Amino acid sequence: MSVKSLLLKGITALVGLVAVLFVAATPQHGVHVEKESWSFQGFFGKFDRPQLARGFQVYKEVCSACHSMDLLSYRNLQEIGFSEDAVKEIAASVTVMDGPNDDGDMFERPGKPSDPFKAPFANEQAARASNNGALPPDLSLIARSRAGAGFGAHEGADYIHGILTGYKEPPAGFHLNDGMNYNEGFVGHQIAMPNPLSEGAVSYADGTEASVEQMSQDIAVFLTWTGEPNYESRIRTGLKAMLFLVAFTLIAYAAKRKIWASIH
């Protein structure tokens, strides 16, 4: 391979890296998103199980009316503390289409733990027709997709929390298009989704006060988990790897000192 070819490839790679870093560092056009403190941050972070349960309740009672969760099955709820019987009850509370049966017909049945979360609409066209042409995104990976060039799962949670607490009255002189809502946390500050949360929108099973702030934090944590359910195990694996490398380095250094001690 010629020097010219190597130089060209090097320049191309450098330009690509600079472009990625520029996009990651570019402010989101005036978007205001508060940086929150989350229990899962840091090497020793972990998801708060009661908060995950509350977040699921917010999704089930509020968000699931418009947003699907295609990549999650009801049985996955056992990973955040729901018992097997509770999962069966949650799954059985919905009716799903199955089949064909022996006669070649489709039929309805109660949901099972192995079923994916039931989608609120039969298809994309039905979803758009019920939302003035806007397509509510699937929430399975919404937090992960907003995690900002991979710099941390907390950024996805910050984004969701910022959206849900960002509904305000538009400032004077701001042109709000028909059918849109003003939101400080959304790019362009215009979002089709009406404010989904209000004080006391749910009655938490554990008695926690259902303020907008509390609900937005709970659903943000739940959606962070759905986007990366192996997050905790990945963090623990990384910590173990770092400890191994530190121990290996110390052993290698001690061996080097011993081997070369008599050589001057």
C-alpha positions, -999 to +999 in steps of 0.1 A: +000+000+000+015+034-010+023+062+014-003+084-004-030+058+001-022+055+038-022+092+042-056+095+025-071+069+047-056+086+078-071+120+068-105+104+061-105+087+095-095+119+112-123+139+095-148+113+105-137+114+141-138+152+142-173+151+127-186+127+153-171+147+182-185+179+167-220+164+165-217+151+201-206+184+214-230+206+195-257+222+217-292+209+209-304+242+194-312+258+228-328+227+243-329+230+281-323+197+298-315+195+335-288+170+345-304+147+371-287+123+396-297+087+389-292+057+411-277+037+382-248+061+375-212+052+384-193+020+388-214+010+417-247+022+404-278+000+401-314+004+393-338+011+421-363-018+419-393+000+435-387+029+411-386+005+381-420-009+393-434+026+396-420+034+361-437+004+347-470+015+363-466+049+346-460+032+313-489+008+317-515+034+328-503+064+308-478+058+280-491+025+267-522+042+253-501+055+225-466+040+226-456+004+219-429-016+236-422-042+210-388-055+223-401-063+258-421-093+269-442-095+300-419-122+315-390-096+315-408-079+344-396-106+367-361-091+363-372-059+381-389-077+410-424-088+398-433-123+410-442-150+385-478-148+395-479-110+392-465-113+357-491-138+347-518-115+360-504-085+342-501-105+309-536-119+313-551-084+317-547-079+279-562-097+250-539-107+221-546-120+186-533-155+180-537-183+154-545-195+130-564-224+148-572-258+132-599-241+111-575-215+098-590-187+118-574-161+139-586-159+175-583-138+206-569-151+239-556-137+272-520-127+272-492-149+284-459-140+301-441-150+269-460-125+248-444-091+239-461-061+253-494-055+235-492-026+210-519+001+213-525+001+176-529-026+150-505-010+125-486+023+117-515+037+097-539+032+126-514+049+150-511+079+127-548+082+122-553+084+159-526+110+164-532+136+137-507+120+114-479+118+140-464+083+147-458+077+184-424+061+186-418+027+201-403+032+236-382+000+238-350+018+230-360+054+233-336+061+262-307+043+246-312+061+213-310+095+231-279+086+251-257+110+232-229+093+213-226+066+240-214+089+267-237+075+293-271+059+299-280+088+322-283+111+291-312+091+278-329+094+312-322+132+313-337+135+279-370+117+288-372+136+321-366+169+303-393+162+278-419+152+304-412+182+326-406+206+297-442+216+288-446+253+293-466+282+279-448+295+248-429+328+253-442+360+238-436+361+201-430+324+197-450+310+167-466+277+177-479+257+148-514+243+149-516+210+167-482+214+184-473+219+220-445+241+234-418+221+252-384+234+265-368+200+263-376+192+227-355+203+197-374+233+181-396+235+212-426+222+192-438+186+199-470+169+187-475+149+219-497+167+244-485+167+280-492+132+292-486+137+329-506+156+355-505+156+392-519+123+406-522+108+371-516+074+387-521+060+422-488+043+430-492+009+446-464+017+471-481+049+482-455+073+467-469+107+459-475+108+421-462+143+413-452+151+377-416+153+388-418+118+405-436+102+376-412+116+350-382+103+369-398+069+374-407+064+337-372+077+327-355+051+348-379+023+336-372+032+299-335+033+306-337-002+319-358-014+289-332+000+265-304-019+283-316-045+308-281-059+311-267-026+322-260-036+357-242-068+347-222-049+321-210-024+347-201-052+371-182-070+344-163-039+335-154-033+372-141-069+375-120-065+343-105-033+357-096-049+390-081-079+371-060-055+350-048-037+381-039-069+399-022-083+367-001-051+364+011-053+400+020-090+396+038-083+363+057-054+379+067-075+409+079-103+386+099-078+365+116-065+396+125-099+408+138-111+374+159-081+368+170-075+404+205-091+399+212-073+366+228-040+367 
